[in-house]
């Protein structure tokens, strides 16, 4: 190659290096001018290479006849070089199609949360790039940790939704290794033919959700596919499916919370005479909820709304309870903070304290507000409220860590409490904290049948019951805390 041709090829290489990323950038930014310029350069160089290829082809054929094998080798070299340009151009077009597919896929997945639409599009896009005629989308069972089929699509189906796969299955192999599995030209027993199978993991960051299984009756079809590109498509699909399932789960939880509120409101017919005030409280709560939902960034907003609804339901029934739950929550959280418990544990205690008496909804209002001493039967009814509270709240996921405290806040350190007669550290730490906070507020609050104690008398009572009703270590910490408040 002479010097001018060398310079020309060097310029072509430099421009191609610049044009390719510019072309890709133009696709993403939808810049028509940039795309037109880069396409123009490609067309010019392609036309030049075609002309040069034709010219070299004719020239070298003459040289082969005239000079022999050396010139023939040069001819072959130039011919191969010419073909490489076409191969590069073909690769560029394929990459463009793949980038367009990823862009369209991203837009499709971001525009819908309907799981049926997402699954259908997943199959359509994989069929387009692989030619598959059957697809399974499989996930891990949270209980058994086994892999099972959740969705089946394609031109031919065998009703495998709900099927679990054994260890020898390519689906299980892909899931266990978290890597792509390709089987070409193998027997597909259910179809009685030989074909190809391809399984791709569904991953979000480091979490593996499941796999996509593809099948075709055309042998060796999957040898030609771009596995890296298909893995990218699978990751897009995993994010879209996970997002859709998460939103659906949130919607179901919202319905469960609403149903729980309605069930709680209907537990006792004695609430009927307070329906007007309850409706007013619900209306005020609804207005506050609407305002909070505008700025809500987490699901905890909805949880807090439910907590306050339940507290209002208690206070509407038991005049003593009004303010009691709030005070018990503040006392409990202050004890926990002084014990250097972490914030998550304090949050669990906060929910448990505010809801610890929700079971009183299941106790007659005439018993709760009775001015005289309770009979034995009436006292037995009162003793049921921790278990009622537990049963009402046991299916609310965010209260899971505080449920034991709600159930155990009337257990005694010496084993003489209720409902289960637990003793010492058999009672949960949060239950022991809630017990002393609840007792202190009960002693210092006015009731229909007596006036509340002074703080000094209440402290003396806690000191007296230390090791009997209350945890000694928590009692000492609490007594010091109250003394500090009194002195200040």
HELIX and SHEET records of a PDB file:
HELIX    1   1 UNK A    3  UNK A   29  1                                  27    
HELIX    2   2 UNK A   32  UNK A   67  1                                  36    
HELIX    3   3 UNK A   69  UNK A  110  1                                  42    
HELIX    4   4 UNK A  115  UNK A  130  1                                  16    
HELIX    5   5 UNK A  170  UNK A  177  1                                   8    
HELIX    6   6 UNK A  221  UNK A  223  5                                   3    
HELIX    7   7 UNK A  227  UNK A  265  1                                  39    
HELIX    8   8 UNK A  269  UNK A  274  5                                   6    
HELIX    9   9 UNK A  275  UNK A  295  1                                  21    
HELIX   10  10 UNK A  300  UNK A  317  1                                  18    
HELIX   11  11 UNK A  324  UNK A  338  1                                  15    
HELIX   12  12 UNK A  343  UNK A  355  1                                  13    
HELIX   13  13 UNK A  358  UNK A  362  5                                   5    
HELIX   14  14 UNK A  365  UNK A  368  1                                   4    
HELIX   15  15 UNK A  376  UNK A  382  1                                   7    
HELIX   16  16 UNK A  385  UNK A  393  1                                   9    
HELIX   17  17 UNK A  397  UNK A  402  5                                   6    
HELIX   18  18 UNK A  403  UNK A  408  1                                   6    
HELIX   19  19 UNK A  424  UNK A  426  5                                   3    
HELIX   20  20 UNK A  429  UNK A  444  1                                  16    
HELIX   21  21 UNK A  455  UNK A  464  1                                  10    
HELIX   22  22 UNK A  472  UNK A  487  1                                  16    
SHEET    1   A 5 UNK A 147  UNK A 154  0                                        
SHEET    2   A 5 UNK A 134  UNK A 140 -1                                        
SHEET    3   A 5 UNK A 207  UNK A 216 -1                                        
SHEET    4   A 5 UNK A 193  UNK A 204 -1                                        
SHEET    5   A 5 UNK A 181  UNK A 188 -1                                        
END                                                                             
